Amino acid sequence: MAMKRLDHYAIRTLKLAETAKFYEDVLDLVPGPRPNFPFPGIWLYCGDVATVHLIGIDARDNSGYLEYFGPRPDPSGGTGAVDHIAFLGDDIASMRLRLAELGIRFVERKLPYTPLDALFIEDPNGIIVEMNFPR
């Protein structure tokens, strides 16, 4: 049940192209494949791992994002722009039990185009923590 490693982090941004360019230029991350989510975004890879997920927020029409994730605070900057962090685990059933024992509500999703299922929780600060598990 223990988490094995940090998988990726996601950033909600009103400046999608500018943010992607920053990570490409500064960290040598490379844009790569991304599922066809109902909102704009770019996945940036470090080697073969999509380490940084950029989520484009469209101030005119954010309906795709809201439908998928639900309402979140305005990503105007600072730590509020970090959307979630994700970990890779190995036993989703044990994690479900642990969360239930601790009284922590979670949302479970089958991640599209991946062999993973995910549990989403919020930490005491409202930061979303995603835990991915092989199907």
C-alpha positions, 0 to 999 in steps of 0.5 A: 500500500505504500506510495512508491514515488512522486508521479507528476504535478499539475499547474492550472494556468491562465498563461499556458504557452508562456508556462510551457515555454518556461519549463521547456527553456529552464528545465529542458522538459519536452512536450509529449502525448497527453490524453484528450481531456475536455480542457486545454493543456500540455504534458511536459516530459522528463525522459519518458515520464510526463512530470509536469501537467499544465492545465490551461484555464480559459477565462472565457469558457472553462466548462470542460475543466469544471465538468472534469474536476469541479470548481476550484479556486482562481489560479491567479498565482502563488501556491494557488496555481498548483492544482494537485500532486500525484503519487504512484502506489501498488494496492488501491484496495488497502488505500480505500480501506485506510481512507475509510478508517481515517474518515477521509472522503475520496473520489475514484476515477479510471484514468483515461488512456492509461492502465491506472485507477486513481483516488483523489483526496484533499489535504487540510489546505485544500491541495488535491492529492492524486494516488494512482494505482495499476489496474 
